[in-house]
Amino acid sequence: MNKLKSKEISAPTMNGHRPDLRIIDGAGEDAGAPAVKVSRLRKTYPGGVEAVKGIDFEVAPGEVFGLLGPNGAGKSTTIGMLTTTVQPTSGSAQLAGYDVATQPLLARSVSSVVFQDAVVDRALSGWANLDLHARLWGVPAERANRRIAELVEAVGLSELIGRPVSSYSGGQRRRLEIARALVSSPRVLFLDEPTVGLDPRIRHELLDVIVGLRNREHMTILVTTHYLDEAQRLCDRVAIIHEGQIVALDSPQALLAGLGREILEFRVEGSTDAALSALRQRGVARGDSFAIGARVTVPLHEHATTEALAVIESERLRVSEIATRVPTLDDVYLELTGARLDEAA
Ligand code: ADP
């Protein structure tokens, strides 16, 4: 049992509703508990869609953990269950030891979420939004002011924070959303597709902000994404999720290392099976080489490209569009599921 010292606070009302929020002072929390622990978690929506089919994972305090998968894989449903907005069908999930189903208020008190949809009030200034959120969370005024000033600087909004949010660009608003989620100093931050809908330059800027926050706040972050570069750049470990199941879970480096340093790709005129078996018999391809349509993908592991090319030539394989490249998480996904991340969905 967690012993928790908490006190009820008098939070301001919002739309006439008084949120039942508490300040948690941390004493008595289970310090040894994983930041996130998910066991056999499952969600079947009414109507029968099995969105999440029994997943297990743990996230250590301070870790950045990614759920990577295409649209429809079950990422948002998982975040919904962890943030207590979606009721699990079975299994369990805990945040810092608090069960999301049986202790939802406590689970929420140690976490924050940035959803894809905006929640900030566009008519108010950035500062007023953050201040309102701090008051809802019962953060004492002086601490709130210090915290807000720190966060505004960390997310690079100092110049704009007095302006109405309606004047912010998409990327600036997203940064404000992140600052808002951090006002309560959560132990676990959920980011649901944080850069979706932003143009590439703004995406990269936002990723820099997240990496910077990660380094200074030492909090646990669980991020969902269908962008490979995002997962590779941000995450200590990544769970690759496909049709509601985790099909691989490791550090991006370990997932990639399984494929070796280089990948050879080419198109075959004729039978791809014959080409693959020739390359395998000659020892330059392993069981993890595969063909989709006319395109053959061969992780080279310890072999040099020249060895593979020599085999292609001596076996008289009719190939075109030969190229080598470094492996990406897309190759890991492709090998595991037979689909590309940006094509699946
Ligand atoms: P992702 O976040 O990876 O795109 P989701 O968790 O949103 O995936 O969706 C997983 C599956 O659950 C999809 O097939 C989706 O259509 C379905 N789904 C999501 N929300 C609901 C809902 N409220 N009711 C019924 N089906 C849903």
Boltz pocket constraint, residues with backbone or C-beta under 6 A from the ligand:
constraints:
  - pocket:
      binder: B
      contacts: [[A, 45], [A, 46], [A, 47], [A, 49], [A, 50], [A, 51], [A, 69], [A, 70], [A, 71], [A, 72], [A, 73], [A, 74], [A, 75], [A, 76], [A, 77], [A, 78]]
      max_distance: 6.0
